[in-house]
């Protein structure tokens, strides 16, 4: 029964191919020995890896013990000894965090050398409960309360090889009972009893106390993590879409995000997009604090006069023009990304043959499109603020490009034809006061057809029966 459950989990949740090798991390404890034995009996080709953290006098003999077990199964074995205390001191990490980093660095290095399809570790259901409770006490969001998944890629260690946990649905008691029935000797890590470590205090003190309130506490937390994990994966799909829509660029120690699109996202997605930007620059960073994310969202909504704040982990958040930038302390802001403004006093005619030159290298072009283009207003217009699609047959040509006039109003898309003053619109969009008179407006006759980079007018929007389109596009020279 034990092996059947492992086989089902390995195949259906960990998505393991029985014909490809796996690197199995084995400490010598009951759980990792059970994992090694089960995967071997199920016929998975494997290599066994053991990391000696050099934290206990007997740790060297643990490596010899695991080497012997691997030899009994006839599978390749590799080990390494790393002084984790020294790593923790040098990298200014807690001992637990340093041990995790060193262990995964070693495992994924060996997985690459072994051409393994995955790294398998022996986290089980009780580990899941401890992890979720630990995250809860530290103030985690939904991803933290979802705990550990059965399968996950960890880009900090490897972009392609996943970490899998075939024992994640099994209780510690089940695993230890199985090992006992097999008559297998195990190595006990006495540091697991040391309650100076946070996780051990949860395991030996807090969880038993909580079970006096609800004997099924562990099952309740495990089930909660499983449900929240499904919901978190769904939100990840929405985050992927939001990320694609608002990400402008990535590289040179910074991530650039279209601010006008970012501000329109639901707050929950703004949090997740900001966390993803941080993860792009600090993939090893875990548990980004709630306060840092909320401070970042507040800054994105109303940037300070300085235009830049410290965020977390030697990262800054800055606004340059209409771009939100997450960057390392060392990275420079993009010199070319200047605000979209009219040259002083400019009023120009815009047609196909005559693009309009704006300040800071920006150029506005127009193109007539007379063929059907699928979902222009719903898809393209939202994904790139530097483009707009209008119904050509509703426009009075030629168009003009100018700044706002005193008391001028317009009909923003999405307001059902209601009029709003441009002054109020600019305030709502957080356009700095000294930019508002020079912000480019594309006009049809006396009416505003597009507030550049912001929104087209309801009066000239593309409709289902639109036959001819006018495509407006902004481009900026980086020279």
TAMO-V808507 format. One line per field, one symbol per residue. psi: psi as a letter, one per 30 degrees, with the letter a starting at -180 (. if undefined). burial: + if it has 9 or more other C-alpha atoms within 8 Angstrom, else -. Layout:
# TAMO-V808507
psi->???
burial->???
This chain:
# TAMO-V808507
psi->eeeeeeeeeeeeefhkjffklkkkkkffleeeeeeeeeeeefgkklkkkkkjfhfkegeefeeeeeeeeeeefhlkkklkkkjeeeeeeeghlleeeeeeeeeeeeefeeeeffhkflkklhkaeeeeeeeeeeeeffhlaeeeffaklekkkjffekfeklklifgfgkleeeeeeeeeffhkklkkjffffjgfkeeeeeefeeeeefffejfgeeeeeeeeeeeeeeeeeeeeeeeeeeeeefkelklhglkkkjeeeefflkeeeeeeeeeeeeeefiffklhkkeeeeeeeeeeeeiklefgklkdlhhklklkjbgkkkkllefklkjefilljlklkgkklkjaefilkkllhgkkklkkkjglkkkheeedeeffjfglkkljeffkjllllkllllkgklljkkfghgkkkkeeeeeeeghkkeffefgkkkkkjbfkkekjkgdklkefglklegkekkkjkkklkkg.
burial->--+--++++++-++-+---+++++++++++++++++-+++---+++++++++++----++-++-+++--++---+++++--++++-++----+-+-+++--+++++++-++--+-+++++++++++-+++++++++---+--+++++-+++-++---+--++++++++-+++--++-++--------------++---++++++++++-++-----++--++-++++++--+-----++--++-+++--+--+++++++++++-+---+++++++-+++-+-+----+-+-+++++++++--+---++--+---++++++-+++++++--+--------+++------++++--++-+++++++++-+-------++--+++++++++++++--+---++++++---+-++++-+-+-+++++-+++---+---++-+++++++---+++++--++++++++-----+++++++-----
